[in-house]
Amino acid sequence: MLKPEILDPQGQAVLTALPRLGVNGISGVRQGKRFELELDGEVDADALARIDHLASTLLANPVIEDYVVRVEPARVEE
């Protein structure tokens, strides 16, 4: 996500469009991006450290963006 102090014109465009779409009661919109990585094997401290390094050097621009690394359970395909 963009840091709070960085202007977000895409978020502002969405916020402006919401009333025209009949959506009210929203006071702010921030637009961002998300990457989902699937790991082979266990998610341990070493794997999380490698992913954090990957996020800070390749996936995010830490000058203008904040990022979060989080682990979610794998989805079971049926």
DSSP file (Angstrom, degrees, kcal/mol; ACC not computed):
  #  RESIDUE AA STRUCTURE BP1 BP2  ACC     N-H-->O    O-->H-N    N-H-->O    O-->H-N    TCO  KAPPA ALPHA  PHI   PSI    X-CA   Y-CA   Z-CA
    1    1 A M              0   0    0      0, 0.0    65,-3.0     0, 0.0    31,-0.2   0.000 360.0 360.0 360.0 149.9    0.0    0.0    0.0
    2    2 A L  B     -A   65   0A   0     29,-0.6    63,-0.3    63,-0.3     6,-0.1  -0.441 360.0-100.4 -65.2 146.1    1.1    3.6   -0.5
    3    3 A K    >   -     0   0    0     61,-2.8     3,-2.0     1,-0.1    -1,-0.1  -0.345  35.1-109.4 -63.9 152.2    2.2    5.2    2.7
    4    4 A P  T 3  S+     0   0    0      0, 0.0    -1,-0.1     0, 0.0     4,-0.1   0.797 117.2  55.9 -57.3 -30.3   -0.5    7.5    4.2
    5    5 A E  T 3  S+     0   0    0      2,-0.1     2,-0.5    59,-0.0    -2,-0.1   0.561  89.3  91.1 -82.1  -5.8    1.4   10.7    3.3
    6    6 A I  S <  S-     0   0    0     -3,-2.0    -4,-0.1    58,-0.2    58,-0.0  -0.772  85.4-115.3 -90.8 129.4    1.6    9.8   -0.4
    7    7 A L        -     0   0    0     -2,-0.5    -2,-0.1     1,-0.1    -4,-0.1  -0.332  22.8-155.0 -61.3 143.5   -1.3   11.0   -2.5
    8    8 A D     >  +     0   0    0      1,-0.1     4,-2.3    -4,-0.1     5,-0.2  -0.765  18.3 173.4-124.2  83.3   -3.4    8.3   -4.0
    9    9 A P  H  > S+     0   0    0      0, 0.0     4,-2.2     0, 0.0    -1,-0.1   0.833  81.6  53.7 -63.1 -31.7   -5.2    9.5   -7.1
   10   10 A Q  H  > S+     0   0    0      2,-0.2     4,-2.1     1,-0.2     5,-0.2   0.926 109.7  47.4 -68.3 -42.6   -6.6    6.1   -8.0
   11   11 A G  H  > S+     0   0    0      1,-0.2     4,-2.5     2,-0.2    -1,-0.2   0.901 111.7  50.9 -62.2 -40.7   -8.1    5.8   -4.5
   12   12 A Q  H  X S+     0   0    0     -4,-2.3     4,-2.4     2,-0.2    -1,-0.2   0.882 107.8  53.0 -64.7 -37.9   -9.5    9.4   -4.9
   13   13 A A  H  X S+     0   0    0     -4,-2.2     4,-1.6     2,-0.2    -1,-0.2   0.909 110.9  46.6 -63.5 -41.5  -11.0    8.4   -8.3
   14   14 A V  H  X S+     0   0    0     -4,-2.1     4,-1.6     2,-0.2    -2,-0.2   0.931 111.4  51.7 -64.7 -45.1  -12.8    5.4   -6.7
   15   15 A L  H  < S+     0   0    0     -4,-2.5    -2,-0.2     1,-0.2    -1,-0.2   0.893 110.2  49.0 -59.1 -40.9  -14.0    7.5   -3.8
   16   16 A T  H  < S+     0   0    0     -4,-2.4     4,-0.5     1,-0.2    -1,-0.2   0.840 111.6  49.9 -67.3 -33.7  -15.5   10.1   -6.2
   17   17 A A  H  X S+     0   0    0     -4,-1.6     4,-1.2     1,-0.2     3,-0.4   0.748  90.9  80.1 -78.1 -24.2  -17.2    7.4   -8.3
   18   18 A L  T ><>S+     0   0    0     -4,-1.6     5,-2.5     1,-0.2     3,-1.0   0.898  90.3  49.1 -56.4 -48.4  -18.9    5.6   -5.3
   19   19 A P  G >45S+     0   0    0      0, 0.0     3,-1.5     0, 0.0    -1,-0.2   0.878 107.9  55.6 -60.4 -34.6  -21.8    8.0   -4.9
   20   20 A R  G 345S+     0   0    0     -4,-0.5    -2,-0.2    -3,-0.4    -3,-0.1   0.775 107.2  51.0 -65.9 -23.9  -22.6    7.8   -8.6
   21   21 A L  G <<5S-     0   0    0     -4,-1.2    -1,-0.3    -3,-1.0    -3,-0.1   0.348 124.9-104.3 -93.0   5.5  -22.8    4.1   -8.1
   22   22 A G  T < 5S+     0   0    0     -3,-1.5     2,-0.6     1,-0.3    -2,-0.1   0.634  78.6 134.0  83.8  14.2  -25.2    4.4   -5.3
   23   23 A V      < +     0   0    0     -5,-2.5     2,-0.3    -6,-0.2    -1,-0.3  -0.879  27.7 171.2-102.1 121.1  -22.6    3.7   -2.6
   24   24 A N        +     0   0    0     -2,-0.6     3,-0.1     1,-0.1    -6,-0.0  -0.798  47.0  51.3-123.3 166.3  -22.7    6.0    0.4
   25   25 A G  S    S+     0   0    0      1,-0.3     2,-0.6    -2,-0.3    -1,-0.1   0.554  71.2 123.6  87.0   8.5  -21.0    6.1    3.8
   26   26 A I        +     0   0    0     -3,-0.2    -1,-0.3     1,-0.1     3,-0.1  -0.910  32.4 178.3-102.8 123.7  -17.4    5.6    2.5
   27   27 A S        +     0   0    0     -2,-0.6     2,-0.3     1,-0.3    -1,-0.1   0.553  63.5  15.4-103.6  -9.0  -15.1    8.4    3.7
   28   28 A G        -     0   0    0      2,-0.0     2,-0.4   -13,-0.0    -1,-0.3  -0.966  52.5-166.5-164.2 146.7  -11.8    7.2    2.2
   29   29 A V        -     0   0    0     -2,-0.3     2,-0.4   -21,-0.1   -14,-0.1  -0.999   4.0-171.4-136.3 131.8  -10.3    4.7   -0.3
   30   30 A R        -     0   0    0     -2,-0.4     2,-0.4   -19,-0.1    -2,-0.0  -0.991  13.9-149.9-120.7 132.5   -6.7    3.7   -0.7
   31   31 A Q        +     0   0    0     -2,-0.4   -29,-0.6   -23,-0.0     2,-0.2  -0.814  28.4 150.0-102.7 141.1   -5.7    1.6   -3.7
   32   32 A G        -     0   0    0     -2,-0.4     2,-0.3   -31,-0.2    33,-0.0  -0.771  36.1-105.9-148.9-166.3   -2.8   -0.9   -3.4
   33   33 A K        -     0   0    0     -2,-0.2     2,-0.4     2,-0.0     0, 0.0  -0.917  20.3-156.6-133.2 160.6   -1.4   -4.1   -4.8
   34   34 A R        -     0   0    0     -2,-0.3     2,-0.4     2,-0.0    -2,-0.0  -1.000   2.5-162.9-141.4 138.1   -1.1   -7.6   -3.4
   35   35 A F        -     0   0    0     -2,-0.4     2,-0.5     2,-0.0    -2,-0.0  -0.967   6.8-158.0-118.0 137.5    1.1  -10.6   -4.1
   36   36 A E        -     0   0    0     -2,-0.4     2,-0.4     2,-0.0    -2,-0.0  -0.976  10.5-169.7-115.5 124.4    0.4  -14.1   -3.0
   37   37 A L        -     0   0    0     -2,-0.5     2,-0.5     2,-0.0    -2,-0.0  -0.934   9.8-153.1-114.0 134.7    3.3  -16.5   -2.8
   38   38 A E        -     0   0    0     -2,-0.4     2,-0.3    36,-0.0    -2,-0.0  -0.927  17.2-149.3-105.8 130.1    3.0  -20.2   -2.3
   39   39 A L        -     0   0    0     -2,-0.5     2,-0.6     2,-0.1     4,-0.1  -0.724  11.5-130.5-101.2 146.5    5.9  -21.9   -0.6
   40   40 A D  S    S-     0   0    0     -2,-0.3     2,-0.1     2,-0.1    -2,-0.0  -0.835  79.2  -6.1 -85.6 126.2    7.2  -25.4   -1.0
   41   41 A G  S    S-     0   0    0     -2,-0.6    -2,-0.1     2,-0.1     2,-0.1  -0.392 110.3 -11.8  88.9-165.5    7.7  -26.9    2.5
   42   42 A E        -     0   0    0     -2,-0.1     2,-1.0     1,-0.1     5,-0.1  -0.330  55.0-127.0 -75.9 151.4    7.3  -25.3    5.9
   43   43 A V        +     0   0    0      4,-0.1     2,-0.2    -4,-0.1    -1,-0.1  -0.828  49.3 157.1 -96.8  96.3    6.9  -21.7    6.7
   44   44 A D     >  -     0   0    0     -2,-1.0     4,-2.4     1,-0.0     5,-0.2  -0.501  59.4 -85.5-112.2-176.3    9.7  -21.1    9.2
   45   45 A A  H  > S+     0   0    0      1,-0.2     4,-2.2     2,-0.2     5,-0.1   0.861 127.0  52.1 -60.3 -37.9   11.6  -18.1   10.4
   46   46 A D  H  > S+     0   0    0      2,-0.2     4,-2.2     1,-0.2    -1,-0.2   0.919 110.0  48.2 -65.6 -43.5   14.2  -18.5    7.6
   47   47 A A  H  > S+     0   0    0      1,-0.2     4,-2.3     2,-0.2    -2,-0.2   0.912 111.9  49.7 -63.3 -42.6   11.5  -18.6    4.9
   48   48 A L  H  X S+     0   0    0     -4,-2.4     4,-2.5     1,-0.2    -1,-0.2   0.884 109.5  51.8 -64.7 -37.7    9.8  -15.6    6.4
   49   49 A A  H  X S+     0   0    0     -4,-2.2     4,-2.1    -5,-0.2    -1,-0.2   0.904 110.2  48.8 -64.7 -41.0   13.1  -13.7    6.4
   50   50 A R  H  X S+     0   0    0     -4,-2.2     4,-2.3     2,-0.2    -2,-0.2   0.901 112.8  47.6 -64.7 -40.7   13.7  -14.5    2.7
   51   51 A I  H  X S+     0   0    0     -4,-2.3     4,-2.8     2,-0.2    -2,-0.2   0.900 109.9  52.2 -68.6 -39.9   10.2  -13.4    1.8
   52   52 A D  H  X S+     0   0    0     -4,-2.5     4,-2.3     2,-0.2    -1,-0.2   0.915 110.8  48.2 -61.3 -41.9   10.5  -10.2    3.8
   53   53 A H  H  X S+     0   0    0     -4,-2.1     4,-1.6     2,-0.2     5,-0.3   0.919 111.5  50.3 -63.4 -43.4   13.8   -9.5    1.9
   54   54 A L  H  X>S+     0   0    0     -4,-2.3     4,-2.5     1,-0.2     5,-1.6   0.913 111.0  49.4 -59.8 -44.2   12.1  -10.3   -1.4
   55   55 A A  I  <>S+     0   0    0     -4,-2.8     5,-2.2     1,-0.2    -2,-0.2   0.912 113.1  45.5 -62.6 -43.1    9.2   -7.9   -0.6
   56   56 A S  I  <5S+     0   0    0     -4,-2.3    -1,-0.2    -5,-0.2    -2,-0.2   0.718 123.3  33.4 -77.2 -19.9   11.5   -5.0    0.4
   57   57 A T  I  <5S+     0   0    0     -4,-1.6    -2,-0.2    -5,-0.2    -1,-0.2   0.694 135.2   9.8-107.7 -23.1   13.8   -5.3   -2.6
   58   58 A L  I  <5S+     0   0    0     -4,-2.5    -3,-0.2    -5,-0.3    -2,-0.1   0.721 124.6  42.6-125.0 -44.2   11.6   -6.5   -5.5
   59   59 A L  I   <S+     0   0    0     -5,-1.6     2,-0.3     1,-0.0    -4,-0.2   0.786 113.0  36.5 -87.1 -27.7    7.9   -6.4   -4.8
   60   60 A A      < -     0   0    0     -5,-2.2     7,-0.1    -6,-0.3     3,-0.0  -0.880  67.0-134.4-124.5 155.3    7.5   -3.1   -3.0
   61   61 A N    >>  -     0   0    0     -2,-0.3     4,-2.5     1,-0.1     3,-1.5  -0.878  21.1-164.8-103.5  95.9    9.1    0.3   -3.3
   62   62 A P  T 34 S+     0   0    0      0, 0.0    -1,-0.1     0, 0.0     5,-0.1   0.588  79.9  70.6 -64.9  -8.4    9.8    1.1    0.4
   63   63 A V  T 34 S+     0   0    0      1,-0.1     3,-0.0     3,-0.0    -2,-0.0   0.892 123.0   8.2 -70.5 -38.9   10.3    4.8   -0.3
   64   64 A I  T <4 S+     0   0    0     -3,-1.5   -61,-2.8     1,-0.1     2,-0.4   0.490 123.2  65.6-120.8  -6.9    6.6    5.3   -1.0
   65   65 A E  B  <  -A    2   0A   0     -4,-2.5     2,-0.3   -63,-0.3   -63,-0.3  -0.914  58.4-149.5-123.4 146.3    5.0    2.0    0.0
   66   66 A D        -     0   0    0    -65,-3.0     2,-0.3    -2,-0.4    -5,-0.1  -0.791  22.5-166.6 -98.1 152.5    4.4    0.1    3.2
   67   67 A Y        -     0   0    0     -2,-0.3     2,-0.4    -7,-0.1   -11,-0.0  -0.975  11.8-157.2-140.3 157.9    4.2   -3.7    3.0
   68   68 A V        -     0   0    0     -2,-0.3     2,-0.5     2,-0.0    -2,-0.0  -0.998   6.0-154.0-133.4 135.0    3.1   -6.5    5.2
   69   69 A V        +     0   0    0     -2,-0.4     2,-0.3     2,-0.0   -17,-0.0  -0.952  27.0 166.6-106.8 124.0    4.2  -10.2    5.0
   70   70 A R        -     0   0    0     -2,-0.5     2,-0.5     2,-0.0    -2,-0.0  -0.984  30.7-131.5-139.7 152.4    1.6  -12.5    6.5
   71   71 A V        -     0   0    0     -2,-0.3    -2,-0.0   -28,-0.0   -23,-0.0  -0.872  23.2-177.1-104.4 129.8    1.0  -16.3    6.4
   72   72 A E        -     0   0    0     -2,-0.5     3,-0.1     3,-0.0    -2,-0.0  -0.926  36.0 -96.0-121.5 150.3   -2.4  -17.6    5.6
   73   73 A P        -     0   0    0      0, 0.0     2,-0.1     0, 0.0    -1,-0.0  -0.302  50.1 -96.8 -62.1 148.4   -3.5  -21.3    5.6
   74   74 A A        -     0   0    0      1,-0.1     2,-0.3   -36,-0.0   -36,-0.0  -0.370  37.4-117.0 -64.8 143.2   -3.4  -23.0    2.3
   75   75 A R        -     0   0    0     -3,-0.1     2,-0.6    -2,-0.1    -1,-0.1  -0.659  23.4-132.2 -80.6 137.1   -6.6  -23.1    0.4
   76   76 A V        -     0   0    0     -2,-0.3     2,-0.4     2,-0.0    -1,-0.0  -0.817  16.3-142.8 -93.5 121.1   -7.9  -26.7   -0.2
   77   77 A E              0   0    0     -2,-0.6     0, 0.0     1,-0.1     0, 0.0  -0.662 360.0 360.0 -81.6 133.7   -9.0  -27.2   -3.8
   78   78 A E              0   0    0     -2,-0.4    -1,-0.1     0, 0.0    -2,-0.0   0.394 360.0 360.0-110.2 360.0  -12.0  -29.4   -4.2
